[in-house]
């Protein structure tokens, strides 16, 4: 079923001119959401342990979310050679998911995800990228403005220096059939907020910049081997410093940026500790500067700690960031994207204190599994999930959320966390994996 609304194609003459400080009209549909990750962006749905189920959508809507962000691997279901036709069966599966979301009155961000080949060989794949969006846009041109397109998840590698040129033909292809569809364009270096200033967006009112925030990253990604050996030190808390200094793994000592981070983590007080609120505040300042300078709405598609750290510390970043954001009149979402697969499954009736397999944690080219405990024996997992979110942010929900921040002086902005800990140019290339989580808009 499709939500009754005017579609984003056909009747308008072209893109709406951009006005600084004025958010896209469709932003109102995207105030609080959750990612359905590790499903349609897996090589095949189910390969990473999760599938999208019809009951997911009313469950999510019932927790107060207004939309879902759905990572989708269109590039893995299309011809390698021209005309790059997308598989009809895969398109039909996406149709079904969109209809199920609409039936639950949830808006959807369609996120073109896991196109690693484009990042590693732009010249060989840029035409295919445009062709994929030409097909996607044509197929969904009659969908209402509760469907948004995210151009590409986390541009990186070769795209760090070519993204502005690569995105334009794709945007033009979309605008040929969807003149005013809401588009989200990630910053480069894996959607890092420090790279927002590198985005050159066209004169188009219905485009939002998009970022992912995972700071402090050596806390957020501790123990996750898929991101790199320097992240394998565990026992990192938030906020630092720890009661007893910890000894980082040798790979962290060997990396100058990580070694210095741990020196500061072990010695600096909480208010200036790299694993503390000041790190989150610095990210807020970057987003605020872009929003004020460019007048663009900023959308936060992913944030939050992985499951490598202690639960009490993973909740605390919610105390470190959101209060500062709320004092300035802004809203953000609930926990972090990595656990939403488990959260959905548990909250549908499983009991706490069981080990549950969650979605794979590995690069987008490999999959592995992790286990996590859901809570105390005898307590419904849904209650644990809900109370964790409430403790962190005073919101009822689950999983990681994304926040949409309006452009201009009256805008909204998020506070959250993101991946690579080192400054650009010092961070070694690492294996990457796509996480899962919510999305939303700030009124």
N, C-alpha and C positions, 0 to 999 in steps of 0.2 A: 504494500500500500504506500502511496506517496502522499506526503502532507500537502494539503491544499494551499497552494501559494503560487504566485507568479514566477515562472521560470526566469532564467538569466540569459536567454537567447532571443534572437529574432527580431523583436519589436523596437529595440533601441538602435540608434545610428552609429554608436561606437563607444569606446571607453569614456567613462565620466572623468572630466579633468580633476586632478588632485588639488585639494585645498588644505593647506597646512593646518593641523590641529583638529581637523574634522574626521572622525573615524568612519570607516565604511558602514553603510546602512545595515549590511548583513551581520556586522559584529554583534548585534544584539542577540543573535542566536547562539553565541559562543561564549558564555560567561563562566561555565564550570564544566569540565569534561574529564574523560578518562581514556587512556589509550587501550586499544585491544591489540596489543603487540604479541609477537612470537607466533602469529597465526598465519595471516595472508602474506606476510613477508618472508616466511620460511620458504625454502625451495619448493615444497608442496605443503599445503595446509595439513597440519598434524605432525610434520617431521620434527618439530621442536616441542612436541608434547601438548600443544593447545590447538583447539578448533573453536571457531565462533559458533555459538549455539543460540537458537532463537530466544531462549529465556534470559540470555545475558542482557538484552536490551531493556525489557521491563524492570529487571532487577536493578540495573544502573539508573534508569529514570526514577525508580522508586526511592533512590538514595539522594535525590536532589540534583543530579547532573542534568545538564541540558544538551550535551552532545558527546560524541565519541570521536577520537582520532584513530583512524584505521590505517596502519602501515600496510602497503600493498606492493608486492614484487611483480609489477607488470612486465618488467624487463625479462623476467624468467619464464614468461608465458607468451612470448612473441617470437616470430621468425627472426633469425640472426641476420638475414639478408633482406634487402628491399623487396617488397613494400613493408616489411616488419609487422606483419599482421598479428594482432593479438588473438590468442586462442579463444574461440567462441565459447567453449565450456567455462573457461576462467571468467570471461566477461559475465556469463550467466550467473556464476557464483557471486560475483561482486554485486550484480543486480539484486540478488536475493538478500544479501546483507544490507544493502541500502534500503530495501523495502521493509526489512525487519526493524531497522532503526527508525524509519519513518512511522511505522505502526506504533512504536513506543513513544512517538513524538520527540525523538532525539535528532538533533542536527548531526552532520557528519563532516569531518575533515578527511578527504581522500588523500593520503600521503604516499606519493611515489617513492618507494623505499628500496634500499638494498641494491641500487644500480651501481655496484662497485666498479664495473668495467668502464663506465663513463668517467669516473674520477681518475682512473689509472691510465686511460687512453682517450682523451677528449676528441682528438681528430678522427678516430675510428668510430666513435659512437654519437657524436653530436647530431647527425642527421637522424639516427634512429631515435634519439631522445625526443626530437621534434615530432617524428612520426607517431611515437607512442602517444604524445599529448594531443596530436591531431585526432587520433581515434578516440581517445578517452573523452575529449571535449565534445566531439560530435555525438557520441553515444549518450552522454548525460546532459546535453544542452537543454532538455526540457525539464530537468529536475529543478525544484524550487531553490531559492537562495539559502535554504537550510543545508545545502551541500556546498562545501568549499573545496578547492583544490590546493594542495601543498606541492609546489613545483618539484622539489627534490629534497629528500632527507639528508641533512648534514653534508653539503658539498665540501670536498677535501682534496688533498693531493694536487693534481694538475688543475683542478677547479679553483684552488685558492687564488690563482692569478688570472683565470679565464672566465670565471662564473658570470660576470656582468655581460660579457659577450655571448656566452652560451645560453643564458636565460632568455634573452630578448626574442630570438626566433620562436622559442616555445611559447612565450607569452603572446606573441603575435598570432600563432596558430590557434591558441585557445580563444583569443578575442575574435577570431573570424566567426566562431559559432556561439561564443559566450561573452558578449561585449562587457557585461557587468558582473560576471561571476566573481565571488570573493576568492582571491589568490593569496597564498602565504609563501614568502620567499625567504629561505634560510640564509643566514650569514655563512661565510666560509669558515674553514678550519673546524669542521664538524659543528656548525651553528654556534660558534663561540661568540658570546656577547662582546668580547674585545675586538671583534672584527666587524661589528655593525657599521662602522664608519666607512668600510670598504664597499658597502652595497651602493650601487647606482641603479635606482629604480625608475621606471618610466613614469611619465605624467599620466597617472591612472589612480583614481580615487579608491579603487577597490583592490588595492594591494597592500598587504601588511608585511612588515619585516618579521622574521621569526628567529628565535634563539632557543638554545637548550642550556640550562644552568645546573652544573653539578659540583660547584665548589662547596667545601674544600675537597679537592679530588683525591688526595691521598687518604682522606677519611672515607669519602664516598665509595671508592673502588678498592678499598683494602681487601687483600686476599683474592682478588679476581685475576686469575692467570691469563685470561683472554686479552686483557689490556696491556700487559707487559710485566716483566719481572720486577721492575722498580716498585710496583704496587702490591707486592706480596707480603709486606709487613702488616701484621694484624695486631689487634689490641689498641688501635688508635681510637681515642674518644673525642667527643665534642661536648663542651669546649675543652681545649687543652689549657694548661699543660697537664700531663698525667701525674698522679701522685708519686710515681716512681718513673724516672726516665726509661724509655723503651729503646731497645737496640734494633735499628732497621736492618733489613736483609742486606746482603752484600751488594746486590744489584742496585739498591737505593743509595748505598754509600758511593758506588762507582759513578752514579749520575749526579753531577754537581748540583742541579736544581733540586733533586730529591734529598740529597744529603743536607743541603742548607735548610730545606723545609723541616727536616726532622730535628736539626739543631735548634731552630726557632721554636718548634713544637714542644721540645723538652724543656725549654728555658723561659719562654716569654709568658707574661701574665695573660689571663683570659681575654682582656680587652684588646690586646694586640696579637694574640696567638694566631698563627695561620689556620689552625683548626678551631675557628671561633667566629662570632658574629661579625667582626670587622671584615672578614673575607667575603661574607655574604653582602655586607653593606657596600663593599667596593663594586660588586657586580650590579647592585641596584643603581649606584651612581653612574656606571657606564650606560645602562639602559636609559636612565633619566637624561643624560647628556644627549644621547641620540634622539630621544623623543622630543626634547626641547629644541634641539638644533634643526631637526628635519621635519618635525610636526607629524611624524608617522606613528601609527599604531604599531605596537610591538607585541607579538604573540609568543608566549613561552610554551613550547610543545612537550618538553621533558624536563624533569628535575628530580632530585632526591637520592638518598643513599641506597646503595646495594645492600645485600643481606650479610656482608662480611663482618660488620661491626655489631656491638651489643645493642639490643633493642632500645635501651634507655638513651643511648647516645644517638641512635638513628631518629628518635623522636625529637631530641633537643634542637636540631637545626630549625624545626618549626617554631621553637621559642626564640631562637636567635634572629630569624629573619622576619617572620610575619608581624610581630609587634611593631618593629620599626616601619614596616610597610603600612600597617594599619594606622599608625600615628599620623601618617601623611595622607590618609584617606584612600588607601589602595587595598585591593584584595588579592589573595593568591589562593592556590588550591591546597589539597591535602597531601598525603605522603608521596612516596617515590614510585616511579613507573616499574622498576624491576619486579616487584612482588604482586602486581595486579593479577597475573594469571592465577597464582595460588589463592589470592584473596577471593576472587570470584568463585573459584571452585569450592573453597572452604565455606564461604558464606552461604552457599546453596544447601547446607545441611550437614557438612562434616563436623566432627567433634574435635575440640582442641587436643593438644598434646599427642598428636600423631605426626610422624614424618610424612611429608608430602613432596612428591616430585614436582618441580616447577619447570617452566620453560627453559630451553637450553641456554647456557651461558657460554658463548664462544663467538668467534668472528662470524660474519655473515656467510662465510664459506665453510664453516664447520660447526658442529653442534656438540654440546656436552650437557650434563645435567648437574644440578646442585640439589641439596635438600635443606629444608628449613623447618624449624619448629613453630607451631602456630600459637602456642600459649599454654596456660595451666590446664591440667586435667579437669574434665568435667564442665568446663565453661564453653558455651557455643563459640565457634571461631568467629562468627559474624559479630558477636558482641566485642570480642577482642579487637577485631579490625576497627570496628566503629569507635571504640573507646580510645584506641591509639590515635585515630584521626582527630577525635575531639580534644584529646590532651594536647596534640600538637598545634591545632589551629582553631579549635572551637567550631569545627564543621562536621557534619555527619557524612560519611562517604568511605571510600576505600581506594587503594591503589594510588598512583602518582597522578597529579593533576597538572594541567597546563593553564596558564593564565594569559589573558589577552589584555594588553595595556594600551589605552588610547593615546594617540599622538597629541602634541600641543600642551599648553600650560595647564589645562584642566584634565590631563590624561591620567591613566592608571598604569601601574607597572608592577612586575612581580619581583619576588626575591626567591632565589632557588639555587641549584647546584649543577655542576657540569664536569666533563671528563678530563682532558689533558691538563696535568698540573703545571707543566713547565711553560714558560713564555714561548710564543711562537719563535721558531728558529732554534730552540734548545730541546724541544720535546722530540724524542726519537719516534719513528713510525712504530705503531703498535697494532696488534690484531684488534679488530673492532667487532662489536656485536650490537645488534639493535635491541633496545629495551622495550618496555611497554608502558603506557600510562595515559592519563586524561588530558583534556584541553578545555579552555574556557575564555570568556570575555568579561572585562570589568565595566560595570555601568558607570 
